[in-house]
Amino acid sequence: MGSGAGAAVPLVVLAAAALHATWNALAHAIKDKLVGFVLISIGYTGCSAVLVCFVPFPDAAAWPFLCTSLVIQVGYMGLLIMAYRLGDFGQMYPIARGTSPLLVALAAAALLGEPLTLGALLGLPLICLGLVGLALADGIPGRRQLPALAAALGTGTTIAGYTVVDGSGVRHSGTVLGYIAWSFLCQGLPIPLIAWRLRGRALLGQLRPALWTGLAGGVLSMTAYGLVLWAQDHGSLAAVAALRETSIVIGALIGAVVFHERLGRRRMTASATVLAGIAVLELVRL
């Protein structure tokens, strides 16, 4: 590994975090959320269709994981659509992103027998505290806010689910890039097919107003993941995993600046607390 590449890792990961928050913001900005995610799916399906022509085919042992991940990804998309339809971006995005590392750490301890490290014992309470702070940032949630919060927490749960599944699947694939390319290609098909089933030919006209915004979101989504893969190959996995979650704070800032949502000291402090907990969880491995 060259020193130049190593020095570039933090900047690359920060760029990936910004791109991840940005494509989610583009999805939130599209008024018809189903249309938005159809276009995003088409965007990264097109990219992955090109990529699969140049990467090895995953081993047969990886396909049960790919299929399981596909099912979870459909649930993830549905819950994310619901969260962005019902809640503020600056609140929904940090909750969804912050829930995932918490659940992955707990699942690794409970299901895979991985011991809880000092970092986990210190970081998990911080993440929980930050998530509670985000949920209560606007006061005690009323009945109208509960569906949005439930959708955001459900989104985080599905992120944790496909993170664990893909983490196992890629080890059986024999090719990291091949696994990722086929994963994106497969997961890009269900949402457009479901939308076509629900709306029929009317969907084609509904796609036009948001065409370039949605397609750009899909390209940014796959680009962000590609940057993370490059960074993981050239730097510390723990450092990359922690640094990429700066997207939580970036998402909160986008909510305030772009969507004119109320940021406030509570939301900002809660988002920073989640980020700090994730950093401790990933970096303190004792």
MOBELMO-V253968 format. One record per residue. N is the residue number from 1. RES is the residue in one letter. OMEGA is omega as a letter, one per 30 degrees, with the letter a starting at -180 (* if undefined). Layout:
{{N,RES,OMEGA} {N,RES,OMEGA}}
This chain:
{{1,M,l} {2,G,a} {3,S,l} {4,G,l} {5,A,l} {6,G,a} {7,A,a} {8,A,a} {9,V,a} {10,P,l} {11,L,l} {12,V,a} {13,V,l} {14,L,l} {15,A,l} {16,A,l} {17,A,l} {18,A,l} {19,L,l} {20,H,l} {21,A,a} {22,T,a} {23,W,l} {24,N,l} {25,A,l} {26,L,l} {27,A,l} {28,H,a} {29,A,a} {30,I,a} {31,K,l} {32,D,a} {33,K,l} {34,L,l} {35,V,l} {36,G,a} {37,F,l} {38,V,a} {39,L,l} {40,I,l} {41,S,l} {42,I,a} {43,G,a} {44,Y,l} {45,T,l} {46,G,l} {47,C,a} {48,S,l} {49,A,l} {50,V,a} {51,L,a} {52,V,l} {53,C,a} {54,F,a} {55,V,l} {56,P,l} {57,F,a} {58,P,l} {59,D,a} {60,A,a} {61,A,a} {62,A,a} {63,W,l} {64,P,l} {65,F,l} {66,L,l} {67,C,l} {68,T,l} {69,S,l} {70,L,l} {71,V,a} {72,I,a} {73,Q,l} {74,V,l} {75,G,l} {76,Y,a} {77,M,a} {78,G,a} {79,L,l} {80,L,l} {81,I,a} {82,M,a} {83,A,a} {84,Y,l} {85,R,a} {86,L,a} {87,G,l} {88,D,l} {89,F,a} {90,G,l} {91,Q,a} {92,M,a} {93,Y,l} {94,P,l} {95,I,a} {96,A,a} {97,R,a} {98,G,a} {99,T,a} {100,S,a} {101,P,l} {102,L,a} {103,L,l} {104,V,l} {105,A,l} {106,L,l} {107,A,l} {108,A,l} {109,A,a} {110,A,a} {111,L,a} {112,L,l} {113,G,l} {114,E,a} {115,P,l} {116,L,a} {117,T,l} {118,L,l} {119,G,l} {120,A,a} {121,L,l} {122,L,a} {123,G,a} {124,L,l} {125,P,l} {126,L,l} {127,I,l} {128,C,a} {129,L,l} {130,G,l} {131,L,l} {132,V,l} {133,G,l} {134,L,a} {135,A,a} {136,L,a} {137,A,l} {138,D,a} {139,G,l} {140,I,a} {141,P,l} {142,G,a} {143,R,a} {144,R,a} {145,Q,a} {146,L,l} {147,P,l} {148,A,l} {149,L,l} {150,A,l} {151,A,l} {152,A,l} {153,L,l} {154,G,l} {155,T,l} {156,G,l} {157,T,l} {158,T,l} {159,I,l} {160,A,a} {161,G,a} {162,Y,l} {163,T,l} {164,V,a} {165,V,a} {166,D,l} {167,G,l} {168,S,a} {169,G,a} {170,V,l} {171,R,l} {172,H,a} {173,S,a} {174,G,a} {175,T,a} {176,V,a} {177,L,l} {178,G,l} {179,Y,a} {180,I,a} {181,A,a} {182,W,l} {183,S,l} {184,F,a} {185,L,a} {186,C,a} {187,Q,l} {188,G,a} {189,L,a} {190,P,a} {191,I,l} {192,P,a} {193,L,l} {194,I,l} {195,A,l} {196,W,l} {197,R,a} {198,L,a} {199,R,l} {200,G,a} {201,R,l} {202,A,a} {203,L,a} {204,L,l} {205,G,a} {206,Q,a} {207,L,a} {208,R,a} {209,P,a} {210,A,a} {211,L,a} {212,W,l} {213,T,a} {214,G,l} {215,L,l} {216,A,l} {217,G,l} {218,G,l} {219,V,l} {220,L,l} {221,S,a} {222,M,l} {223,T,l} {224,A,a} {225,Y,l} {226,G,l} {227,L,l} {228,V,l} {229,L,l} {230,W,a} {231,A,l} {232,Q,a} {233,D,a} {234,H,a} {235,G,l} {236,S,a} {237,L,a} {238,A,a} {239,A,l} {240,V,a} {241,A,a} {242,A,a} {243,L,a} {244,R,a} {245,E,l} {246,T,l} {247,S,l} {248,I,l} {249,V,l} {250,I,l} {251,G,l} {252,A,l} {253,L,l} {254,I,l} {255,G,a} {256,A,a} {257,V,a} {258,V,a} {259,F,l} {260,H,l} {261,E,l} {262,R,l} {263,L,l} {264,G,a} {265,R,a} {266,R,a} {267,R,a} {268,M,l} {269,T,l} {270,A,l} {271,S,l} {272,A,l} {273,T,l} {274,V,a} {275,L,l} {276,A,l} {277,G,l} {278,I,l} {279,A,l} {280,V,a} {281,L,a} {282,E,a} {283,L,a} {284,V,a} {285,R,a} {286,L,*}}
